[in-house]
Amino acid sequence: MYVLTIDQRGSTTDVDRVPGLIDALRSLTPDPFERSVGDELQGVVERAADVVDIALHALRDGHWYVGIGIGAVQLLPGGSPREGSGSGFVAARKAVEIAKGAAAQVPLSVVPGSIGRGRGLPPSAGEGATSSANAEAVLRLIGRVVQQRTPAQWRVADRLRAHGGGDIRHGSQKRVAQELGISEQSVSRAVLRSGWQEEWAARPAAAMLLEYAHTQVLAASHPAKGER
């Protein structure tokens, strides 16, 4: 399980965007998100691919800091994320605070849950930190691509996603051109300049790195006999 804590940027001078993002996320994941405190929302997500989806959606308009925590989660089935506990929640809190300090960088961070202190930590402890950092790097790279899109490019990108995500074929581009009332050449230029194909080629890599980090973090929390 992954814990996402998403905090609104510049909320003191902006409208409350939390309800709108919660509504939007319902179409991206079956896992519920809810306001945790103030201008912040939180959710516990099962699938790494959904984490990628959620993070990139939040990054696209520049209104959010995204913290992703990887670690143990104690939450009753159907329970509120506000009632949850475990190292994943602690890591998500730390991650969103790191994201707030990202300055000009993409405001996203991935943090592995703590496995405690002391010597004799299993090899997977270091691997969990490394793989979390790798996942963060790839997500930030894709996030940069997403953030740099123009409104016109997003109109094309959103219609292409409605027709099958990253599976771009001549037929889908033609339908998008007809729906938007523009030429197929304009759609092709938007696809090229927006990095649409590169984004969708990299999404599985980001999800795979998150999954690997999750495996390593949990392995470090429950080391095999002889690794203690």
C-alpha positions in Angstrom: 0.0 0.0 0.0 1.1 3.6 -0.7 0.0 6.6 1.3 -0.4 9.9 -0.6 -0.5 13.2 1.2 -1.3 16.1 -1.2 -1.2 19.7 0.0 -2.5 22.8 -1.8 0.1 25.3 -2.8 -0.5 29.0 -2.0 -3.8 28.1 -0.3 -3.9 31.3 1.8 -4.3 33.4 -1.4 -6.3 30.9 -3.5 -9.7 29.2 -3.5 -10.2 25.8 -1.7 -9.3 23.3 -4.4 -9.5 20.2 -2.2 -13.1 19.2 -3.1 -12.4 19.5 -6.8 -9.3 17.3 -6.6 -11.1 14.7 -4.5 -13.8 14.5 -7.2 -11.3 14.2 -10.0 -9.4 11.4 -8.3 -12.6 9.3 -8.2 -12.1 8.7 -11.9 -8.5 7.6 -11.4 -8.6 5.2 -8.5 -11.1 3.1 -6.5 -9.3 4.1 -3.4 -10.9 7.0 -1.6 -9.3 10.3 -0.8 -10.5 12.7 1.8 -9.5 16.0 3.4 -7.1 15.3 6.2 -6.6 18.7 7.6 -6.9 22.3 6.3 -6.0 22.4 2.6 -4.6 18.9 2.5 -6.0 15.5 1.3 -4.9 12.0 1.9 -5.5 8.5 0.6 -4.2 5.0 0.8 -3.6 3.5 -2.7 -3.1 -0.1 -3.5 -1.8 -0.1 -7.1 1.5 1.6 -8.1 0.0 2.5 -11.5 -2.8 4.4 -9.7 -0.1 6.3 -7.7 1.5 7.4 -10.9 -1.9 8.5 -12.3 -2.8 10.5 -9.2 0.6 12.1 -8.9 0.7 13.3 -12.5 -2.8 14.5 -12.4 -2.0 16.6 -9.3 1.1 18.0 -10.8 -0.4 19.1 -14.1 -1.8 22.4 -13.0 0.8 23.4 -10.5 -1.5 23.8 -7.5 -0.3 20.9 -5.4 2.6 19.4 -3.4 2.7 15.6 -3.7 4.1 13.3 -1.0 4.2 9.6 -1.5 5.0 7.4 1.5 6.0 3.7 1.1 5.7 1.5 4.2 3.4 -0.4 6.6 -0.2 0.7 6.7 -2.7 -0.2 9.4 -6.2 0.6 8.2 -9.4 -1.3 8.6 -11.2 -2.3 5.3 -13.3 0.6 4.3 -11.8 2.8 7.0 -11.0 6.5 6.7 -7.4 7.4 5.9 -7.6 9.7 8.9 -7.9 6.6 11.1 -4.9 4.9 9.6 -1.5 4.4 11.2 1.9 2.9 10.3 5.2 3.9 8.8 3.6 4.6 5.4 1.7 7.6 6.9 4.7 8.9 8.6 6.7 8.7 5.4 3.9 10.4 3.4 4.0 13.3 5.9 7.8 13.6 5.5 7.5 13.4 1.7 5.0 16.3 1.4 7.2 18.4 3.6 10.2 17.6 1.3 8.1 18.4 -1.7 7.3 21.9 -0.2 11.0 22.6 -0.1 11.6 21.5 -3.7 11.8 25.2 -4.8 12.0 25.3 -8.6 12.0 21.5 -8.9 8.8 19.5 -9.5 7.1 19.4 -6.1 6.9 15.7 -5.5 8.8 13.4 -3.2 8.8 9.6 -2.5 9.9 8.6 1.0 10.3 5.0 2.4 9.0 4.3 5.8 11.4 4.0 8.7 12.3 0.5 9.9 13.8 1.7 13.1 17.3 2.4 14.3 20.3 0.4 15.2 23.0 -1.7 13.5 22.6 -4.9 11.6 19.9 -3.6 9.2 19.2 -6.0 6.3 20.5 -5.1 2.8 16.9 -4.4 1.7 16.9 -1.3 3.9 19.4 0.5 1.8 17.8 -0.8 -1.4 14.4 0.5 -0.3 15.8 4.0 0.1 17.7 3.8 -3.3 14.7 2.5 -5.2 12.4 5.1 -3.6 14.8 7.8 -4.8 14.8 6.3 -8.3 11.0 6.3 -8.4 11.0 9.9 -7.3 13.5 10.9 -10.0 11.4 9.3 -12.8 8.2 10.7 -11.5 9.7 14.2 -11.3 11.0 13.8 -14.8 7.6 12.9 -16.1 6.0 15.6 -14.0 8.2 18.2 -15.7 6.9 17.0 -19.0 3.3 17.2 -17.8 3.7 20.7 -16.2 5.2 22.2 -19.4 2.2 21.4 -21.6 0.1 24.3 -22.9 -3.7 24.4 -22.6 -4.0 23.6 -26.3 -1.7 20.6 -25.9 -3.8 19.4 -22.9 -7.0 19.6 -25.0 -5.4 17.1 -27.4 -3.9 15.0 -24.7 -7.1 14.7 -22.7 -9.0 13.6 -25.8 -6.3 11.1 -26.7 -6.4 9.6 -23.2 -10.2 9.2 -23.5 -9.5 7.2 -26.7 -7.0 4.8 -25.0 -4.3 6.5 -23.2 -0.8 6.1 -24.7 -2.0 3.8 -27.5 -1.8 6.4 -30.3 -2.9 5.3 -33.7 -3.9 7.1 -36.8 -7.6 6.4 -36.2 -7.5 7.9 -32.7 -5.7 11.0 -33.8 -8.2 11.5 -36.6 -11.2 11.2 -34.2 -9.6 13.7 -31.8 -9.1 16.1 -34.7 -12.7 15.8 -35.7 -13.9 16.3 -32.0 -11.8 19.4 -31.5 -12.4 20.8 -35.0 -8.7 21.0 -35.9 -6.5 19.3 -38.5 -4.8 16.0 -38.0 -1.5 17.8 -38.5 -2.3 20.0 -35.5 -3.0 16.9 -33.4 0.3 15.4 -34.5 2.2 18.5 -33.7 0.6 18.6 -30.2 1.5 15.0 -29.6 5.1 15.6 -30.6 5.6 18.9 -28.7 3.8 17.8 -25.5 5.9 14.7 -24.9 2.7 12.6 -24.8 4.3 9.4 -26.1 7.4 9.8 -23.9 5.1 10.2 -20.9 3.2 7.1 -21.5 6.3 5.1 -22.3 7.8 6.1 -18.9 4.7 5.6 -16.8 5.2 1.8 -16.5 8.8 2.4 -15.5 7.7 4.7 -12.7 5.1 2.2 -11.5 7.7 -0.7 -11.6 10.1 1.4 -9.5 7.4 2.1 -6.9 6.5 -1.6 -6.8 10.1 -2.5 -6.3 10.6 0.1 -3.6 7.5 -1.2 -1.8 8.9 -4.7 -1.9 12.2 -3.7 -0.5 10.8 -1.4 2.2 8.5 -4.2 3.5 11.3 -6.7 3.3 13.5 -4.5 5.4 10.6 -4.2 7.9 10.4 -8.0 8.1 13.9 -9.3 7.5 14.5 -12.9 6.8 16.2 -15.0 9.5 19.9 -14.3 9.5 19.5 -10.7 8.3 18.5 -9.2 11.7 
